Amino acid sequence: MKRVIYFIAAMLLTTGCRKYVEIDQIGTRTFKYTSDYRALLDNNAIMEVGFSLPIYSGDDTRFLDATKQASMTDIYYNAYTWQPQYWSDIQGDVDWERLYKVIYTANEVMDGVMNSERGTDDLKRQLYAEAQVHRAYSYWCLVSLYAKQYDAATASTDPGVPVLLTPNLFVSLKRASVATVYNQIISDLKAAEPALSDLPDYNTRPSKAAVYALLARTYLGMRDFSNAQLYADKALAIQSNILDLRQFATSTASFPYRINDKEVIFSKIVNSYLFTGIQLDTALLSQLGTKDLRYTLFVKPGANFSPAFTGYGYWRYRYSREMQAINNGLTVTEVMLIKAECAARDNNANTAIGLLNTLREKRFLAADYTTLPVGTAAEALKSVVEERKLEFFGTGLRWLDQKRLNKDAALAVTVKRTFKDVEYTLEPNSPRYVYPIGTKYILLNPEIEQNP
């Protein structure tokens, strides 16, 4: 049966509606030419999605404004206060559905592109490899949100997420182990690497640099710091430019569009109006200080947003002329900080602090910049963690850092926040760091096990 270019099947898959089957529809076009698969992978509305709910969960956000609290929808309130369930029995989880839609689409490409017409073998292999990278990225997001943090001692038995490797709608949705999901991510990435160019034509497309950066991120989460540093070095050998924020201190007119941003290795975005006015935590603002260009450029008073609010909000994405696109994909700065963290953990404080100073020099005006001193490796590690918080606030990456750093007693944090006069506390290693799976999907597919 020929596959048709439409995405309803993907949504049915993610919501577990097995009673539907794949059929050819009148007026639809079937996959035939290699260019069809190229167009499918270049459909950024489908393929560029990252994760969104961690933007509400992390300790870099703090909704103190009463109007914003009153207007927050139930799902986002639940994520913000770390509730045991986020969705009603009929509500869908946007992250879950969009990420599995990427996976379904990637599987469609991998299922048919090698037999497509009017394309060279090299191009077919490249498109197959791109699909593998998109699939790997989506599984990294899913296992990071909906499963326990990787622990070598328990990963083989900890429930991960359903692993779907074909576009077949009639497969088991039983959750694979965390170890299985991570192994699939690594396998896809390593298999994809030979067919990809060092750098992409557009940063929405996968490349060798993206493969290496995602491997570095994946191994970091596995606490395999040797491999994380190895692949961080490989990524930086290809792409190492970072934005010099000093160039925009007096005017942001030339601030690059996301697709032209030399820091972005592989663009993945949050695309929703619900994330245009994220109020930032007061402790984060204090930590930034007023001299850091990430404060002066990427933080704005609530009066600048619509609707307005008291306090300060995240502004960086506005410079990219994209009102609803927050990038939390792979960047050069993240890879630098992965390398710095691995160096600190390897008792190499000089390398770790050297990388921090290289980054920070472009985050302050010369008159306001002071180099960080080289101290102990433990001090360097804490500096790296703090720098990650300053570099990635407002993107959701902080939540995933909190989760993985709970494995380090010295870096674990207890988070408290008050919402509508009720105080909520999140302890290190709390099961609330694992997002619940939508009840809707479990009701339709009882083989999917809920998180505790």
Disulfide bonds with the S-S distance in Angstrom:
none
